Amino acid sequence: MGLGEDSKMRRAIIMSGFSQKELYQLMALYSLAELPPQLWARLTPVSEKCSVPQLLDELAAESEAIK
């Protein structure tokens, strides 16, 4: 992986400092812009202790469970 190459990691936005309402508003705007699908997360005391690959795996599992 490097500059100009596609990443093998899942696409995700992980945010901190947003309220749940603000997060949902941002997700709605993102959807309206017809951007590529991705995983969404708000940083929590539990998730901030996870490695990025571990967090992405957990987000992907939650996303599949919801579908």
C-alpha positions in Angstrom: 0.0 0.0 0.0 1.1 3.5 -0.7 0.4 6.7 -2.5 -1.9 6.1 -5.4 -2.8 2.6 -4.4 -6.1 1.3 -3.0 -6.2 0.4 0.6 -7.3 -3.1 1.7 -8.8 -1.6 4.9 -12.6 -1.0 5.1 -13.8 2.5 4.5 -14.8 4.1 7.8 -15.4 7.4 9.5 -14.7 7.4 13.2 -15.5 10.6 15.0 -15.2 12.2 18.4 -16.8 15.3 19.9 -20.1 15.0 18.0 -23.5 14.5 19.7 -25.6 11.6 18.5 -27.9 14.1 16.7 -25.0 15.7 14.9 -23.6 12.3 13.9 -27.0 11.3 12.4 -27.3 14.7 10.6 -23.8 14.2 9.1 -24.7 10.6 8.0 -27.8 11.9 6.3 -25.9 14.6 4.4 -23.3 12.0 3.4 -26.0 9.7 2.1 -27.6 12.6 0.1 -24.2 13.3 -1.5 -24.2 9.7 -2.8 -20.7 9.0 -1.6 -19.4 5.5 -1.3 -20.8 3.4 1.5 -18.8 3.1 4.7 -18.8 2.2 8.4 -19.6 4.9 10.9 -18.6 5.1 14.5 -18.5 7.6 17.4 -15.4 7.2 19.6 -16.3 5.8 23.0 -14.2 4.9 26.1 -14.3 1.3 25.0 -13.6 1.9 21.3 -10.7 4.2 21.9 -8.8 1.3 23.5 -9.2 -0.8 20.3 -6.7 -1.0 17.5 -7.9 0.4 14.2 -8.1 -3.1 12.5 -10.0 -4.5 15.6 -12.4 -1.5 15.6 -13.1 -1.9 11.8 -13.8 -5.6 12.3 -16.2 -4.9 15.1 -17.9 -2.2 13.1 -18.2 -4.5 10.1 -19.8 -7.2 12.3 -22.3 -4.7 13.7 -23.2 -3.5 10.2 -23.8 -7.1 9.0 -25.9 -7.8 12.0 -28.1 -4.8 11.3 -28.6 -5.8 7.7 
